[in-house]
Amino acid sequence: MKDIGTSEYKTLFGEIKNRILKGQYEALKAVNRELISVYWDIGKLIVERQKSETWGKSVVDQLSKDLKEEFPGVRGFSASNIWRMRMFYLTYTDNQKLAPLVREIGWTHNIVIMEKCKDDLEREFYLRTTRKFGWTKNVLIVQIENDTYKKTLLNQTNFKTTLPAEIQSQAKLAIKDEYIFDFLELEEKHSEKELEKEILLKLEVFLREMGGMFAFIGSQYRIQVEDEEYFIDLLLFHRAINCLIAVELKIGKFFPEYIGKMQFYLALLDDFVKQPHENPSIGIILCKSRNKTIVEYALRESNKPIGVAEYRIVSTLPEKLKGKLPSPEEISKFLEEIK
């Protein structure tokens, strides 16, 4: 009999554990899909009966009372939730693209998206990204309140010419046009050192604002080339794209020479740090301000994947983001690429 302390046994145990966890996850997904289907059908029945009968609002109150008595201990049958089921059905019943997507995320996530998003394209964005990145309800709310939808569509990168086609859309989702760091306790005027220190003190919130799929590798990450040392402000790892993310913090406006420096860092990361199974490293230059035309020209000739974004301490949507989204056709094409 094999010694249960051997590596073979540990491998066997690990494989069985992973299979059980996968089974549990699939079971939870199946339960969620069925729950969403039940709520959908309840909403549909109420809508159809209200069309054919003279029932008013009181029918929902009566249904709530009777369902609670019939299914004691089962949550979800409050009058307000039943009204949401009705609205849920009405919101998505005529949308063949979104109706299947709503079954892929939780009910509370669906409520947030349904109530907080203004149109179907915005709802589709958050439905797909919530499913893709496994956002919690609270993370989803933060993403919506910080206008991640708009800031993702307006971001400035050169990913189309520097990344493999299969990860371009995923990478685009990882870079926003602007980041809101209203959780940092900083004066309007601050140094790069102070900015980095505050980010490290609020690292969990920072990573959530960055998108929720980043893992922290290090600050002032050191890379040595012969007898020279170089330090990257923040080094992260993006779990969905499977690549290193170098972040450079700039407290002033963007200058074109920042691109050359970032290209150098990315070359070092790819040669000395990146693992063989990982995708090419990506750079994010975070500035206090920038001229988008200057950024566009600076990125054009870069042979490394880089995104340039702004950060702000105060959470208000700037005028420059309003009315400047791509066309609905362009947005739909981008959303279809999010798997």
N, C-alpha and C positions, 0 to 999 in steps of 0.2 A: 504494500500500500504506500502511495506517495505521501511524503511528509507534508502536512498542511502548511508548513512554514516556507515551503519552496516558492520560487518565483512563478513556477507553472501554476500552482494553486492560486496565487495572487492574481495572475492573469485571468484564470477561469472565473474567480470571484468578481473581478472588475467587469468582465464581459456580461456576466449574469446580472450584476447590479445595474449596468447601463441598459440592458434589455428591459428590466423591470421599470426603471425610470422612464424609458421611452414608452412602455405600455401605459403607465400611469398618465403620462402627458397626452397620449393619443386618446385615452379614455376621457380625460378632462375636456379635450377638444370636442369629442363626440357629444358629451353632455352639454357643452356650451351651444353647439350647433342645434341640438334638439330644443334647448331652452329658448333660443332665439326664434326657432320655428314655431314653438308654442305661442310665444308673445306675438309673432307676426299673424298667426291664425286668429288669435283673440282680437287683435286690432281689425283684421279683415271682417270678422263676423259682426263686430260692433258697427263698422262703417256700412256694411251691407244691410243690416237690420234697421239702422237709422234712416236709410234711404227708403225702405219699403214700409216702415212702421212710423207711427206718430210719436215715437219715444223721444223724450228730451234728455237733458243732462242728468236727470234723476236716476236714469237706468244704470249709469256707471256707479253711482253711490250704492244702489241696491245690489249690483253685481259684486262689488267689493265686499259688502257685508255678508252675502251668501257664500261667496268663495272662501272667505276666512273661516266661516262656520263649517263648511264642507271639508276643508283641508287645514285643520288646526296645526299650527307650527310651521306651515309652509309660508315663506316670505314672498313678497312680490305682488300681492294682490290689493295694495292700497288703492284708493280711488285715483290718486295722482299718477301712480304707475300704470294703471289701466288706461288713463288718458294718454300717457306717453306711448302705450302700445298702439292706440288708434293713430296718433300722429306719426309713429314709426312706419306703420303700413302706408299711410297717405304720402309720406315723404319719399318712399322708395318704390312703391308699387309699379310706377310707370318707367322706372329706370332699370333696364335689363343689365346694365353694366354694374351698378352698385348693389342691386338686390342680393347677388351671391356674396359680395364682399362683406356685408354686414354680419354674416354668419361666421366669419373668421375671427371676430373679436368679441370681447365680453359685452354684456348688456349695459353696464355702467359706462363703458367707453363709448358705446353707441349713443347713449343719451347725451354725453358731453358733445360729441361731434354733431349730432342732430340739432342741438339747441344753440351751440356756439358758432357754427359755421354758416356762412352767408349764402353759398351756392353749391351746386353739385360738384364742380371742379375742386373746390376747397375741401368738401367732404371726402371726395375720392382720394385726395392727397393724404389726409389724416387717416382714413381707413387703411390705405396701403402701407403707410409708414408705421402705424401702430402695429399692424400685423407683422411687418418685416422686422421691426426692432424690439417688439415685445414691450412697448411702453406701458408703465402702470398708469392708472387713472390720473394720479397727480402729475406725473411727467407729461402726459398728454395735455392736461389743462395748461401747464406752463408753456408748452410748445405753441398752443393756440394763442394764448394771451401775448406771447412774444412774437407773433406773426411769422412763425417759421415757414409757413406756406409761401408768403410773398418773398421772404428773404432768401429762400432756396431758389426760387425761380429767377431772382435778380442777381444771383451771385456772379462773381467774376473769377473765372478759372481758365486754364488752357487745356483742360482734360481731354477734349476731343482730339487733340493732336499729340498728346503725350502719354495716354494710357490705353491699354488694351480695350477693345470695344465692349467686352463682356463685363467690365467693371466701371465703365464711364458713368452710367446712371447712378450706381451705388455711391460712387465718389462724389458726384454732384450733390447728392443728398447730405453728404458729410460736411459740406461747406455752406455757411450762410453768408448773406450779403452783409449782415450786421449782427453783432452779439450784444446782448444787454447784460451788463454786470452790475445790476442794481443791488446785488447782495454784498458787494465790496464796500468796505468802510474807508473810502478814499475822498480826499478833497478833489476839486476840479483840476487843480494843478498838482501833479504827483510825478515821481520819478519812475523809471522802468523797474528799478529795484523794489520800490514800494508796491508797484503793481504786481510783480511776480510774488512778493511775500504774501500779499493779501489773497492772491489766487491759491497759493499753497495752503493757507489757513482755511480757506473755504473750498477745498479741492472737490468734495463730493458735489456741491452745488455747481461749481464751475464745469465739471464733466457733464452734468445734466444739461446745462445750458448749451454746451457744445454739441449735444445731440443724443446723449445717453448710451452710445455704443463705444465710447472711448475708455481705454484703460491707461492708467498713469504709469510711465516707465521711469521718469526722473526729471529733475530740474538742473539747469546748468550741466547738461549731459556732456561729458568729456569724451572727445575723440582725439587720439594722438596720431599724427602723421610724421614719421621720422622724429625730429626733435622739436616739433611744433605742436602746441595744444590748441584745440578749438572747443567752444562750449555752445551748445544749443539751449536756448532759454527753457523750453519745455519739450520733452519727448513723450509722445503718447502712442498708443496702438489702437487701431480701429478694428474691432472684432469682425464686423460684417465684410469689410474690404480685405481684411487680412494683410494689413500693411502698417508700417511705422508712419507716424505723423509728426513732423517737426514744426514747432510753433515758435515764431519769433515775435516778441512784444515790442511795439514802437509807440511811444507816448505822443508823438507828433504826427505830421502828415507823411504820406507815402512819398518815397523817392525811388526812381527807377533802379538805382544801384542796389536796392534791397533784393531785387530778383537775382542778381549775380551772386550775392552772398548766399541766398537760399539754395541756388543751384549747386553751389560748392558743398553745402552741408548735405544735400540729398545725395550727391555723388559719394561722399564719405560714408553715409549711412548704408547705401546700396552695396558698397564694396567691403565695409568692415563690420557692419552690424546686422543687416538684413539676413534672415535665414533663407535657405534655398527654396523652400516651399511658399515663401511670402511674396506678395505683389510688390511692385516698385514703390518706394517711399514717396510720400506726398508732403508738400510744405504748405503751411498756412502763415501768412504774414498779417498780423493783427495791428492795425494802425488807429490812431485817434481820428484821422480824417484822410481823405484821398480825393484825387481828381480822377473820375472813371476813365476819361479819355487817355490820361497818362498811364493808368494801369493797363488799359487795353494794349497800348503800344509796347509797354514794357514786357507784357506776357507773350506778345506775338512771336518773338524769336527765341523764347525759352524752350529748351529741350527736356526740361524736367517738369513734372506735374505740380503746379503751384496755384493756390487760391489766395486772393487778397480781400480782406474784409475789414470793417471798422468795428470798434467796440465803443460802447457808451455806458456811462454809469447811471444815467437817468432813463427810466423806461417810458418813452413816448415815441410814437411812430412819426418819423420825420416826413416832411412834405414830399421829399424826393421819391419816396416809395409809392406814393399815391398816384393811381392812374397810369402806371408804367409797366404793368405786367405784360407778358407775351400774349399773343392771340390765343383764344380758346383752343384752336386747332393745334398750336404749338404745345400748349399745356397738356392737352389730351395725349399727344404723341409721347411726351416725356413721362406722363403717368403710366402709360401702357408698358413702358420699359422697366418699371419698378416691379420686380417679381417678389 
